Amino acid sequence: MNLIESKTTSLLIADSPITVGIIGGGIAGSTIALRLAEQGINVQLFEEGKSLVNGPPICHLHAGGNLYREISDQQCITLLKQSIDTLRVYQHTSNIRPTVIAIPCSDAGNPDDLLPRLTLLQQTYQALVADDAKNCVLGNPNDYFKLYQRSDLERLTLQDNPQQPLTPDQWMIPVAKSINLDQFKYPLVMVQEYGLSVFRIAATLALALQRLPHCHVNTNTKVTSLAELPNGWQVSYQDATHHQQINVDYLVNAGGYRTGTIDDLAHIPRQRMVEFKAAYVTHWPQCDAQWPEVIFHGERGTPNGMAQLTPYPDGFFQLHGMTQDITLFKNGLVASNGNSAQPQLDASFKEKLQQHWTQQEIEQRTQRAINHMAQFVNHFDQATVGGKPLFGAQQIPGNDPTLRAADVSYSHQRYARSEIVKASSALSVADAIIEQLAALDLIQSPLPQTRENAFPVAQQLSLNEIVSYAEKLAAERGFPTSLARPIGH
């Protein structure tokens, strides 16, 4: 293993080295582990699976949250700031292409209702860039969004699809040529919300943590019991060969959708929901253009639910259809109760989470997703099943199913709970835990530093080595390697 010492000044108090235990190696747990280990803090990371970041179908960087017209402006601003931080740290994980938002005539929404929020987000982005030029990771703030009237799209239909789109208009050409202009309300919006590669995030974290001697990654390891100590926790765990125990000074519950099971082991009550979701991998080889992502708004949970088209190289597209026959599932949203902090999904979902999908269900739900998209995109009915679904269960703290921006909560002095809903919130959790460790005098208070300087080891990773490792992960998990590559790479 190639070990590289972090160049960051250690935050450890000279005679009091501490160990932080982190349960769960998803995007939150792995990011927290990276943040702490980059600062010289000893970390024990426990993950039941055989690799890190193997959870819900991450595909979109919510740099403004414009997919969700039902969430508050404050949540959108939070997602914008968190997304900028994410791109500064995980510099090789984004698919740089815009997102188009279209409102069908069949939908009750009005495009003009989107404009105040878009203006607020643009102004916020402009201010963030003015404060620090390194925040300019979403293109020029003046180009954060652009509006397209019907006449604009009619003009674009007369142009050829570019091989490598560079301008907003060039990105919009395949959309203009492939949709029925009579089906939509105007204007359509193009916004600088990029793609986010779950495979390249996983690769970045795995490669960086391998090089940090302060982090011990325990994969294929199940935490079996927890006991609170006067100054920390005793963690009992089972790996491939035997049962072990370790004492840690601070414990982070980053169990993802199973966060409640860790709360139960710690005897700490908590109210939360869990929602099972899936996205579908399709192949459309007849496609002769590079597409932006396209969101066709619709009422969630109805047959007209939102349709989301996410492009990848080589004619692969990931589809969400926010109906109960596609991405959502009947009884797929469940809440905790007084007996347990862990919401209980029924047996059929637990089987899916253990990779047990029937081929019939894969083909049936993927075909429904294709049909749902084909009502908006001409010739998309030619698309076929491109692989198994991307799926997972998403935790939502509290009782508001529309919550999208969340980070961390505390119940005991030396116990933190990661409660992210979107991947871009992971860094906020890591920051909060650093601050909590300092407040408890377990580490020194961190000095101000840039995002890049806080992650020197991760910043050394090259695009080529990340892509190579990401392709390996995709293949190991049974997905097309195209999903691991950047658009245009």
C-alpha positions in Angstrom: 0.0 0.0 0.0 1.3 3.4 -0.9 1.3 5.6 2.2 1.5 9.3 1.9 1.6 11.5 4.9 -0.9 14.4 4.8 0.8 17.8 4.4 -1.9 19.4 6.6 -0.8 20.3 10.1 -2.1 17.6 12.5 -5.0 18.7 14.8 -4.1 16.1 17.4 -3.3 17.3 20.9 0.2 16.3 21.6 -0.2 13.8 24.4 -3.8 12.8 23.6 -4.1 11.0 20.3 -7.7 10.1 19.6 -9.4 7.5 17.5 -12.7 8.1 15.8 -14.9 5.2 14.8 -17.1 5.6 11.8 -19.8 3.0 11.0 -20.7 3.0 7.4 -18.6 3.5 4.3 -21.0 5.2 2.0 -20.5 8.7 0.7 -21.0 10.3 4.1 -18.9 7.8 6.2 -16.0 7.7 3.6 -16.0 11.5 3.3 -15.9 12.0 7.1 -13.0 9.4 7.2 -11.1 11.3 4.5 -11.6 14.7 6.2 -10.4 13.4 9.6 -7.5 11.3 8.3 -6.3 14.1 6.1 -5.9 16.1 9.4 -3.9 13.3 11.0 -6.8 12.0 13.2 -6.8 8.2 13.6 -9.9 6.7 12.0 -11.4 3.2 12.1 -14.0 2.9 9.3 -16.4 -0.1 9.3 -18.3 -1.1 6.2 -20.3 -4.3 5.7 -19.8 -4.4 2.0 -16.7 -5.2 0.1 -16.1 -1.7 -1.2 -16.9 1.9 -0.4 -19.8 4.1 -1.7 -22.1 1.4 -3.0 -25.5 2.9 -2.2 -28.3 5.0 -3.7 -28.2 5.9 -7.4 -26.2 9.1 -7.2 -26.1 10.8 -10.7 -26.8 14.5 -10.2 -24.9 17.3 -8.6 -27.7 19.4 -7.0 -26.0 22.8 -7.5 -29.2 24.7 -6.7 -31.8 21.9 -6.3 -33.7 22.9 -9.3 -35.0 19.4 -9.8 -37.2 19.9 -6.7 -39.6 22.8 -7.1 -41.3 21.7 -3.8 -38.3 22.5 -1.5 -37.5 25.8 0.1 -35.2 28.4 -1.3 -32.9 28.0 1.7 -32.5 24.3 0.9 -31.6 25.2 -2.6 -29.0 27.7 -1.5 -27.6 25.1 0.9 -27.4 22.5 -1.9 -25.6 25.1 -4.2 -22.9 25.8 -1.6 -22.5 22.2 -0.7 -22.2 21.3 -4.4 -19.5 23.9 -5.0 -17.5 22.4 -2.1 -18.0 18.9 -3.5 -16.5 19.9 -6.8 -13.6 21.7 -5.2 -12.7 18.5 -3.2 -13.7 15.8 -5.6 -12.4 17.6 -8.7 -12.6 14.6 -11.1 -16.1 13.3 -10.2 -18.4 15.6 -12.2 -19.9 15.1 -15.7 -19.8 18.7 -17.0 -23.0 19.2 -18.9 -26.0 21.4 -18.1 -29.5 20.4 -17.1 -32.6 21.3 -19.0 -35.9 21.8 -17.1 -39.1 21.5 -19.1 -42.7 21.7 -17.9 -45.2 19.7 -20.0 -48.5 21.2 -20.8 -50.1 18.4 -18.8 -48.4 19.6 -15.6 -50.0 22.3 -13.4 -46.7 24.1 -12.9 -45.8 27.4 -14.5 -42.2 28.1 -15.8 -42.4 31.7 -14.6 -42.6 30.3 -11.0 -39.0 29.0 -11.4 -37.5 32.4 -12.3 -37.3 34.1 -8.8 -35.4 31.1 -7.4 -33.1 30.9 -10.4 -32.3 34.6 -10.0 -31.6 34.1 -6.3 -29.3 31.2 -7.0 -27.5 33.0 -9.7 -26.9 36.0 -7.4 -25.8 33.7 -4.6 -23.3 32.0 -6.9 -22.1 35.3 -8.1 -21.4 36.4 -4.5 -19.6 33.2 -3.7 -17.3 33.6 -6.7 -16.7 37.2 -5.8 -15.7 36.1 -2.3 -13.4 33.3 -3.6 -12.6 32.8 -7.3 -12.0 29.1 -6.6 -15.8 28.8 -6.1 -16.2 29.3 -9.9 -16.7 25.6 -10.6 -20.1 25.8 -12.3 -19.1 28.0 -15.2 -19.5 31.8 -15.4 -22.1 33.0 -12.9 -23.7 35.0 -15.7 -24.4 31.7 -17.5 -25.8 29.9 -14.5 -29.1 29.7 -16.3 -30.6 30.6 -19.6 -34.2 30.7 -20.8 -35.4 29.3 -24.1 -38.6 30.4 -25.7 -40.3 28.4 -28.4 -38.9 30.5 -31.2 -35.4 29.8 -29.8 -35.9 26.1 -30.0 -37.4 26.4 -33.5 -34.2 28.1 -34.6 -32.1 25.4 -33.0 -33.9 22.6 -34.8 -32.4 23.8 -38.0 -28.8 23.3 -36.8 -26.8 20.1 -36.8 -26.0 18.3 -33.6 -22.4 19.2 -32.6 -19.9 16.4 -31.8 -18.7 18.3 -28.8 -21.1 21.0 -27.5 -19.5 23.9 -25.8 -22.2 26.6 -25.6 -25.6 26.5 -24.0 -27.2 26.6 -27.5 -25.1 23.8 -28.7 -26.2 21.6 -25.7 -29.8 22.5 -26.4 -29.8 21.4 -30.1 -30.5 17.7 -29.6 -33.3 18.5 -27.1 -34.9 21.0 -29.6 -34.7 18.5 -32.4 -36.1 15.5 -30.3 -39.1 16.9 -28.4 -42.5 17.9 -29.6 -42.5 21.6 -29.1 -46.3 21.6 -28.8 -46.1 19.5 -25.6 -44.4 22.2 -23.4 -44.9 25.5 -21.6 -42.3 28.2 -22.2 -39.7 29.1 -21.4 -37.6 26.0 -21.0 -34.7 26.5 -18.6 -31.0 25.4 -19.0 -29.1 25.5 -15.7 -25.6 24.7 -14.7 -26.4 21.6 -12.6 -23.9 18.9 -13.6 -23.7 15.2 -13.3 -22.0 13.4 -10.5 -20.4 10.0 -10.9 -20.9 7.6 -8.0 -18.2 5.3 -9.4 -15.6 8.2 -9.6 -16.5 9.3 -6.1 -16.0 5.8 -4.8 -12.7 5.6 -6.6 -11.5 8.9 -5.3 -12.3 8.0 -1.7 -10.9 4.4 -1.9 -7.6 5.6 -3.5 -7.2 8.5 -1.1 -7.9 6.5 2.0 -5.5 3.8 0.9 -2.7 6.4 1.0 -3.6 7.8 4.4 -1.9 5.8 7.2 -4.2 7.3 9.8 -7.3 5.6 8.3 -8.0 1.9 8.7 -10.7 0.7 6.3 -12.5 -2.4 7.6 -14.6 -3.7 4.7 -16.7 -6.9 4.9 -17.1 -6.0 8.5 -20.3 -5.9 10.5 -20.7 -4.0 13.8 -22.5 -6.3 16.2 -22.8 -4.3 19.4 -21.9 -0.9 21.0 -21.3 0.0 24.6 -20.9 3.5 25.9 -17.8 4.1 28.0 -17.1 7.1 30.3 -14.9 8.7 27.5 -16.0 7.0 24.3 -17.5 3.8 22.9 -16.6 0.1 22.7 -17.3 -1.2 19.2 -17.7 -5.0 18.7 -17.5 -6.2 15.2 -17.3 -9.3 13.1 -15.0 -9.5 10.0 -14.5 -12.4 7.6 -12.5 -14.5 10.2 -13.3 -13.6 13.8 -15.0 -11.3 16.3 -13.1 -8.3 17.7 -13.5 -5.2 19.9 -12.0 -1.8 19.8 -12.4 1.3 22.0 -12.9 4.7 20.2 -12.9 8.2 21.7 -15.8 9.3 19.4 -18.3 7.5 17.3 -19.9 8.5 14.1 -23.0 6.7 12.9 -22.9 7.0 9.1 -25.0 3.9 8.4 -27.1 5.4 5.5 -30.5 3.8 5.3 -29.5 1.6 8.2 -28.6 4.5 10.5 -31.4 3.4 12.8 -29.9 0.0 13.4 -26.8 1.7 14.8 -29.0 4.0 16.9 -30.7 0.9 18.3 -27.3 -0.7 19.1 -26.4 2.5 21.0 -29.8 2.6 22.6 -30.4 6.1 21.2 -34.0 6.8 19.9 -34.5 8.8 16.7 -37.3 9.5 14.3 -36.6 9.1 10.6 -38.0 7.7 7.3 -36.4 5.5 4.7 -37.3 5.4 1.0 -36.3 2.8 -1.4 -35.7 4.1 -4.9 -34.3 2.8 -8.2 -33.0 4.3 -11.4 -32.6 2.3 -14.7 -29.7 1.9 -17.1 -30.7 2.1 -20.7 -28.8 2.0 -24.0 -29.9 4.1 -27.0 -27.3 3.4 -29.6 -29.3 5.3 -32.3 -28.5 8.5 -30.4 -26.1 10.6 -32.5 -25.6 13.5 -30.1 -24.2 14.5 -26.7 -27.2 15.3 -24.5 -27.6 17.5 -21.5 -29.5 16.1 -18.6 -33.2 16.8 -19.1 -35.9 17.0 -16.4 -39.5 16.8 -17.4 -41.4 18.1 -14.4 -44.4 16.2 -13.1 -46.4 15.5 -10.0 -44.5 13.0 -7.8 -46.1 9.6 -7.3 -48.7 10.0 -10.1 -48.5 8.4 -13.5 -47.3 11.8 -14.7 -44.4 12.0 -12.3 -41.1 13.7 -13.2 -39.0 12.0 -15.9 -35.2 12.4 -15.6 -32.9 11.6 -18.5 -29.2 11.5 -17.4 -26.6 11.0 -20.2 -23.4 9.0 -20.1 -20.9 8.1 -22.8 -21.5 5.6 -25.6 -25.3 6.0 -25.8 -26.0 5.0 -22.2 -28.7 6.9 -20.2 -29.9 6.6 -16.6 -33.6 7.1 -16.2 -35.7 8.1 -13.2 -39.5 8.2 -13.4 -41.1 9.5 -10.3 -44.1 7.1 -10.5 -44.8 4.1 -8.3 -44.2 1.8 -11.3 -40.7 3.1 -12.0 -38.4 4.8 -9.5 -40.8 4.9 -6.6 -42.4 1.8 -5.1 -45.6 1.1 -3.3 -44.8 0.9 0.4 -41.3 2.0 -0.4 -41.4 5.0 2.1 -41.6 3.9 5.7 -41.1 5.6 9.1 -39.6 4.5 12.4 -41.7 3.9 15.4 -41.4 4.0 19.2 -39.8 0.5 19.3 -37.0 1.1 16.9 -35.1 4.0 15.3 -34.9 1.9 12.1 -37.8 2.1 9.7 -38.7 -1.4 8.5 -38.9 -2.0 4.7 -40.7 -5.2 3.8 -39.0 -8.3 2.7 -39.2 -7.6 -1.0 -37.1 -4.5 -0.6 -34.6 -6.2 1.6 -34.1 -8.8 -1.1 -33.5 -6.1 -3.7 -31.0 -4.4 -1.4 -29.1 -7.7 -1.3 -28.9 -7.6 -5.2 -31.7 -10.0 -5.7 -33.7 -8.6 -8.5 -35.5 -10.9 -10.9 -34.6 -10.5 -14.5 -38.3 -10.1 -15.3 -38.6 -7.1 -12.9 -35.5 -5.5 -14.2 -36.8 -5.7 -17.8 -40.3 -4.7 -16.8 -39.4 -1.6 -14.8 -36.7 -0.5 -17.2 -39.2 -0.8 -20.1 -41.7 1.3 -18.1 -38.9 4.0 -17.7 -38.2 3.9 -21.4 -41.9 4.3 -22.2 -42.2 7.1 -19.7 -39.3 9.0 -21.3 -40.5 8.2 -24.9 -43.6 10.3 -24.4 -41.3 13.3 -24.4 -38.3 12.3 -26.4 -38.8 11.2 -30.0 -37.4 7.7 -30.8 -36.4 6.9 -27.3 -38.7 3.9 -27.6 -35.7 2.4 -29.5 -33.7 2.3 -26.3 -33.2 -1.1 -24.6 -32.2 -2.4 -21.2 -28.6 -1.3 -20.7 -27.8 -3.1 -17.4 -29.2 -3.8 -13.9 -30.8 -1.0 -12.0 -28.9 1.5 -9.8 -30.8 1.4 -6.5 -30.7 2.0 -2.8 -32.6 3.2 0.2 -32.4 6.8 1.2 -32.7 8.0 4.8 -34.7 11.2 5.6 -34.4 12.5 9.1 -37.6 13.6 10.9 -40.9 13.3 9.2 -40.8 15.6 6.1 -40.4 13.4 3.0 -39.5 16.5 0.9 -36.3 17.3 2.9 -33.3 17.3 0.7 -30.6 19.4 2.6 -29.6 17.8 5.9 -26.4 16.9 7.5 -25.7 15.9 11.1 -27.4 15.5 14.5 -26.1 14.8 18.0 -27.7 12.8 20.9 -24.8 12.1 23.1 -21.6 14.1 23.8 -19.4 11.6 21.9 -21.8 10.4 19.3 -22.7 12.0 16.0 -25.2 10.9 13.4 -24.8 11.6 9.7 -28.2 12.2 8.1 -27.4 13.3 4.6 -30.1 13.0 1.9 -27.9 14.2 -1.0 -24.3 13.3 -1.6 -23.2 16.9 -1.8 -24.1 17.3 2.0 -21.3 14.9 3.1 -18.6 17.6 3.4 -20.9 19.6 5.7 -21.2 16.6 8.1 -17.4 16.2 8.1 -16.9 19.9 8.9 -19.4 19.7 11.7 -17.7 16.7 13.3 -14.3 18.4 13.2 -15.9 21.4 15.0 -17.5 19.1 17.5 -14.2 17.3 18.2 -12.6 20.7 18.8 -15.5 21.8 21.1 -14.9 18.7 23.2 -11.2 19.5 23.4 -10.4 16.2 21.7 -8.5 18.0 19.0 -7.1 21.5 18.4 -9.3 24.0 16.8 -8.6 23.9 13.1 -7.0 27.0 11.5 -8.8 28.4 8.4 -7.8 26.7 5.2 -9.1 26.3 1.7 -11.0 23.3 0.7 -8.1 22.1 -1.5 -5.6 22.5 1.3 -7.7 20.5 3.6 -7.5 17.5 1.3 -3.9 17.3 0.0 -3.8 13.6 -0.6 -7.2 13.5 -2.5 -6.0 16.5 -4.6 -3.0 14.5 -5.8 -5.1 11.9 -7.6 -5.1 12.2 -11.3 -8.2 11.9 -13.6 -6.7 8.9 -15.3 -6.1 6.8 -12.2 -9.6 7.7 -10.8 -11.3 6.8 -14.1 -9.3 3.5 -14.3 -10.3 2.5 -10.7 -13.9 3.7 -11.3 -14.2 1.5 -14.4 -12.9 -1.5 -12.3 -15.6 -0.8 -9.6 -18.4 -0.5 -12.2 -17.4 -3.8 -13.8 -17.1 -5.5 -10.4 -20.6 -4.3 -9.5 -22.0 -5.5 -12.8 -22.6 -2.1 -14.6 -21.4 -0.8 -18.0 -18.0 0.8 -17.6 -19.3 3.7 -19.6 -21.1 4.9 -16.5 -17.7 5.4 -14.8 -16.2 7.6 -17.6 -16.6 11.4 -17.9 -18.7 12.7 -20.8 -16.3 13.5 -23.6 -13.5 11.3 -22.1 
